[in-house]
Amino acid sequence: MKPETVLAQKRRHVAVIGAGVGGLVAAIDLALLGHRVSLFEAHSLPGGKIHQSIASGQAMDSGPTVFTLRRVFDELYARAGRDFADDVGLTKAGLLARHSWIGSEPLDLYDNVEQSCEAIATLAGQQEADNYRRFAERTASVFNTLDDTFMRAPLPGPFGLTLAAAPHGVAKLLQTAPFKTLWRSLCQDFDDPRLRQLFGRYATYCGSSPFQAPSTLALIAHAERAGVWALKGGMQTLASSLAALAEAVGCECHYNQSVTRIHVENTRTKRVVLADERAVDADAVVFNGDVQALHTGLLGQTVHKAVKPRPRAAVSAVTHCLHAEVRGFDLSHHTVFFNDDYRAEFDALFTRQQVPVEPTVYVCAQDRSPGKANGSSSGKAERIFCLINAPARDLDDDETQRASTVLSDMLQRHGLELAATEPAVVTQPADFARRFPASHGALYGRPTHGWFGSFQRPGSRSRVAGLYLAGGTVHPGAGVPMAAMSGRLAAEAVNQDLG
């Protein structure tokens, strides 16, 4: 028998459900490890939460718009013998974002610490600039401490994380202040409430409240400072590039093919069943979707105990996509407009499950040059994406209208007018719920609240043998690079278990 025939007989078949970032990365790595991979995606395009909307005939990103931790993808493409930057076209943003408060000058934050210190000193004084310099050092230390021991590692418990850090890293682990909330820690870092608000916003990157999330989430500040990038053609370029790479390394990618059941025999996954009732045998299955879909039985009762139920969902959003002329405020590529009462915003979201009366508004001006002090506005209509956080539940018509009104009102209070050529394309939690089954519209899985919150997501291995997990609702968490890490961890777990 020829050697290649023997190799073909030893290859195991892995079915990957969902072509989000986690699923695509898992499929690529599994193929590179020598497995036969079939990827099934219910929609016509790859990307998952990476998504584009059409407003006034213009395509624009309406999912993730900030790309960080480029090295995760550099490493993935290098494993496949490719160059990530060549594939997607990258532009580095020196200016990370512009931040605005009512009655205050705006603040630009940069990837260069000293440049940010100069801007902070102008806004809030030299003492706060010095405080920021110390904050930058602390968040870099937190990131470096947790990078290999937690984010890139299979989900550890608190004891396992301590062992991973031992013997010399335990002190650094304690310096991450896991038992403090992010807000309490920021109150010790900064005197100016505007800076507390700015850096507290990072909790929302994983659908959480800065008043309940652990201080360790401050590491996101370092992840952004290490580099924010813009991709030529937007974030959809990333999804398309990953899908093309998956096919190039041998994955069979099937779009408009939803999986309705995961079949288990003798306590182990055996096959997946498609919407047209075709059955596909698989030695292992990687599920890249909201894990709550497993628990609620959407993939069959034989796998509903694969994960624990989620007691609470993270926040959702109301978004506006519009083609508009920008007047009155000089937008950056990324701009954040803050309210006057930050605590009230999160009380509304998490305690009362309501749309905030005064929300924080994020705006992405997608036609403006990333990383420059002023954008590329020419007085013509531009592609604008606006987002406010909202509770993860269906909003009635009155609530949806009120959300749109408070979004517009907040921008006007900051001096920004958007003169749209046509009404905005509005997306609300119910729309996200339809795209992501069992999510109830939550964009980030469960909130990371309390010191134990980061350990409560499931890891790569589910409770059902042969069923593995990837995506933003599993370890290490929400966000494009984290989802990619989860795909890598899932592929490693499958490879280890299949030998």
N, C-alpha and C positions, 0 to 999 in steps of 0.2 A: 504493500500500500504506500502511495506517495506521501511524503511528510505533510504537504498542504492539505491532503484529504483527512489525515489524522487531526490536524489543527481544526479543520472545519467541523469535525465531529465533536470536538471538545468545546466549541464556542457555545456559550449559554445565551438564551434569548431573554432580553429585558424589555418590558413594555413601559414606556414613560407616558403618563397621562398629564397633558397640559404643556403648551409651548410658551409658558412664561420664562423669565430669565433663569429661574432655578431649574426648570425642566430641561431647557436647552443646554445649560451647562452640564447637568447630569448626563444627558444623552451624549454630548461630545466626549466627556471624560470616559464614559463607559465604552464608547466605540474605540477610543484611543487605547483602552485597556484590553481590547480584543473581543469584546462582547458584540453580539448581534443586537441591534437596538431598533425598536419601532416606536415612534413618537406619534401620539394621537392628540389632536387639538380640535376642540369643538367649533372654533371660529375659523374664518377664512385666512387670517393673518397671524403670525407669531407675535409674541410680546407680552401677553397677559395684561398687567396693569400699565405697561407702556402702550399708549393708545394715541391716536390722532382723531380730531374732530374737524369737520368742515364748516367754516363760517364764512358767509359771503363768497363762497367758491374757493376759500383759502384753507389749505390743510395746516393744522398746527398741533403741537403736542398738547394733550389734555390729561396726561397722566404725570409721571415723574418728569421733571424738567431740570433737575440738578444732578450732574454726574461727578462723583467723587471716587476715591480709592481705585484709581485707574490701574494700579499694579495688579489687582485681582484679575483683570482681563488681559493685561500684558502677559501674565503667567499662563493663563489658559491658552492664548493664541500661540505662545512660545512652545507649549506642549504639543501643539499641532503643527509646529514648524512654520508658523505665520507671524506677521507683525501686525499687532492690533491697530497701531496708529495709521499704518498704510491702508488698512481695510476700511476704517471709518472716517478718517479725516478729523483731526483734533485741533482745537484752539484753546489755549490755556487762558483762564480769566484771572488777571491780576487783581481786579476789583471783584470781590466775592459777592457783595450785595450792598444796596443802598437802604438805609433805615430811616423812617420818618415818624415823628411824633407831632401832635397838634401843638402849635405854639412854640416849636423848637426848630432849630436848624437840623437838617438831615445829617446822618453819619454814614460815611462809606467805610466798609471794612475790607481789608486787603489780605492777600496771602503772605505779605511781608509784615512781620510783627512791628518793626520800627515805623513803617508807613501807617499802620493802624494806630500806633501809639501817638503819632503826630495828630491824626484826625481826632482821636479821643481827647487829647489835651486841649485842642481847640474847642471841642464841644463841652467838656466837663472838667477840665483842669489837669494839671500835671500829676497830681496824686492818683487820679483815676487812670491815667496813662501808665503809671508805675504799677498800679494794681492789675491792669490788663497784661502787662509784661509777665508778672508773676502767674497770672491765670493761664497764659499761654504755656508757660513752663510746666504748670501742674497738669493741664489737659494733655500735653504731649506725654508726660509720665504715665498718666492713666491709660492712654491709648497703648503705649508700648508695653505696659504691664499686662493688659488684657488681650492683646492682639493674638499671640500664640497660645496663651493658656486658656482662653475662653472663646474668642470669636472664630478662630481657625480650627479649634479642636472639637471633637465630638462633645455633645452637651455634658458638662460635668455638673455634679452637685456642689454645694458649698465646700464640703470636705474634699471632694476631688479637685476642686479649683485650688484649694490651699495646698494640697499635695503637689499639684502641678507647679505651683510657684515656689515650693520649698527647694532648698533651705534658705536661699538668699533673697527670694522675692516676696516672702511673707510680709515683711515690713512695707514693701511697696504696695502690696495688695491692700493692706490696711489704710495706706495713704490715699487710696481711691475713694475713701469715705463712703462705703456702700450703705451704711446705716443712716446717713443723712439724706434728706430730700434734696433735689437739685436746687430748689428755691432757697432753702436754708443755707446751702453751701454758697450760692451766689450772693446772698445777703452778707456773708462774711468776706466774699471776694471784692464786692463793689459797694460804694456808698450811694452812687447815683442810680435811682430807680429805673432810668432808661436803659442802662447797661444790664441790670438784672433782667429786665424784660427781653432785651435782645437775645441774651444767651439762654434764658429760660425757654425761648421758642424752640430750641433744639429738641425738647421733649416731644413736641408735636410731630417730629420726623418719624416717630414710631407710635403715633396716635395716643400720646399720653399727656398728662398734666404735669407741669413743672412743680406743682405743689404736692404731688404724690409720687413722682418718679424718683429713682435713686440718683444720687450725685454722679454716679459713674457715667451717666448719659452726657456729661460734659465732654467726653472724648469726641463727640461729634464735631465740636468746635475745632479740634485738631485735625480731624479727617477733612474738613473743608479747607482749613488753612494749608494743608498739604497739597491741595490742588483741586480746583473746580474747573471742569472742562466743558466745552461746547462741541457737539458732534455735527459735522456737516450734514444737513438734512434733518437735524433734530434727533430725538431719542429713538424714533422709529428706525433710524439707521442702525442703531445697536441691535435691535431685535432682528432686523433683516440680515445683518451680518452674521449674527449667531446662528440663525436658521441656515444660512448658506454654508457656514462652517460645519454644522451638523451633517448636512448632506454630503459635503466634501469628504468627511472622514468616514462615511458609510452608513449613516443613520437613514432609515426609511421614515420620512416625515409625511403624515397623513392629516391634511386639514379638512375642515368641515366633517370631522369624524369624532363624534362624542362617545365616550365610554359610559355605559349605563350601569354596569355591574363589574365588580371584582369577585371572581369565583374562588372559593376556598375548598380544598379537599384535604382531609386528614390534617387539619389545623394549619395548612400552608396554602398560600396563593397558588393557583393552578393556571388561571387564564383570565382574560378580560373579555367582556361582552360588549359589542358596539351597539349603537342605536338601531341598526338594521338587523340585530340579533346574530350577527356573525360572531363566532367565538375565536379568540386568538390565544393560543397557548403561550405561556411565559414562565420562565424559571424564576423571575422576580418582577415586581411591579414597583415603579417609582411614581408616587402621586404628588403632582405639583399643583395644588389648589388649596383653597381654604380647608384646613383639616376638619372644620366643623361639618363639612359635607359628608365626611366618613361617619362621624358620630350620629348624625341625623338619619343615616340610612340611605342617602342619595346614591351611594355606590353599592347598595345591597346590604342586607341584614347580617351577612356573614362577616362583614368587616366593621360593623358599627361600634365594636368595642376596641377598635385599633388605637383610639386616642381617648383621653379623658374629655368630658364635656367642657366647653368654655363658659365659665360663669358670667363673664362680662366681655363685651366687645369694645374695641378701641373706637375712636371717633371716625366719622365719615366726612363728607365735604359737600358743599354746593359750589359749582364752578361755572364761570362764564367764559365762553370763547367768542371773540368778536373781532371784526375788522373795523378799526376806528382811528380817527385822528386824535392825537394826544395833545391836550392843551393844559397849560397852567402849572405843570410839575415836570421837572426833567427826570424822566425815568432812566434807570439803569437797566441792564438786561434782566437782573433780578432786583426787585424792590419790595420792601415789607412796610406796611402802614400799621402802626400800633394804635391801640385804644388808650383811654385814660384809666381804666380799671381792669387790670389783668386778671385779678382773682375772680371778679364777677364773670368774666368770659368762661373760665373753666368750671365755676360753680354751675353755670347754665348748661354746659356740655355734659358734665359728669354727674352732677347731683340732680338737676331738674330735667335732664334730657331734652333741652330746648336749644333752639338757635340763639346765640348770644345777641343781645340788644345792640352791643357795640363790639363787633368782631375785629380781630386782627385780619388784615387783608394782604395776601401775597399776590404780586403781579409779575408776570413774566412777559417782557416786551421782546418777542422772539425775532424781530427784525433788527434789533439794535446790537451793535457789536459787543460781544461779551468782554467783560474785564476792563472797559474804558470808562473814564470819569463821566463822559457824556455819551449818549447813544448816537444812533445814526438817523435820528428823526429828520425827515425832509419836509415836514408839513403835510405829508400825504398819509393816507390811512395805513395803519400797521396791524400786524397780528398780535393780539393781546389776549393773554390767559389770566384770569382772576380766580382766586380760591379763598373761601372761608371754611373753617371747620364747622361741622354740624353733627348732631347725634346720629348714631348708627341705627336709624329706624325710618320707616316711611314718613314723609312729611305730607300733610294734606295741602290742598291748593293754596289756602291762605298762608300756611307756613312757608311754602316755597316762594310765594310772592313776597312775603315779609323778608325772607333771606336775601332775595335779590335787591329789595329796597334798602336794607341796612348795609349791604355791600356797597351799593352806589353812594349812599349817604356818607359812609365813612371816607370813601375816596374824595368826595367833594369837600369834606371838612379839611382834608389835607391839601386842598387846592388843585386836585386832579380832575379834569373833565375828559370823558371819553365820548367823542362824537362819532357814533357808529353809523355805518352805511346801511346796516340792517339790524334787526333785533339780535341780541346775543343768543348763542346756543347754550342752553342751561342744562347742566347735569346735576341731579340730586341723589341722595342715598338710595332711593328705589331703583334708579338706573344702574348704580354700581351693584346692587343686590342681584339684578337680573344678569349682569355680566359675570358675577362671581357667586355661584350658587352657595347658599347656606351662610353667606357672610353677613346678611342683613345690612349690607352696604358698608360695613367696616372695611377700611382700606389697609389696616395694619394688624389684623388678627386681634390679639388681646392686648390691653394696655400694659406697659411695663411699670407697674406701681408697687411700691414697697421694696425692701431690700432683697426679697426672695423672688421678685417679679421676673427677673431675667432667667431664672431657672425653671419657670413654669411652662415655658413653651416645650412642645415635644421635640425630641432629637430626631436623628435620621432614621432610626429603627422604630417602627411602630410596635404595637402589642401583638400583631399578627405576623407570623413567620413569613418571610418573603415579600412583605409589604414595607416599602421605604417612603420617606417623606422629604419633600423639598419645597421651597417657596418662602414667602415673607411671613407666614404664620408659624413657622418652625424655627428652631435655633439656626443661626444666631440672631434672627429678627428681620424687621421690615427694612425696605430700601433696596435699590438695585444691586449694590455690591454685596449686601448681606444675603440677598436671595441667591446670588451667584455662588457665594461661599456655601450655602446650604446645598446647592446642587453638587458641588465638589465633594462635600461630606457624604451625601447620599451615594454617590458613585463609589467612593472609597468603601463604604459600609457594604454595598452590594458585592463588590469585588472580593472583600475579605470573606464574606459569608459563602459565596459561591466557589471560592478557592481559585 
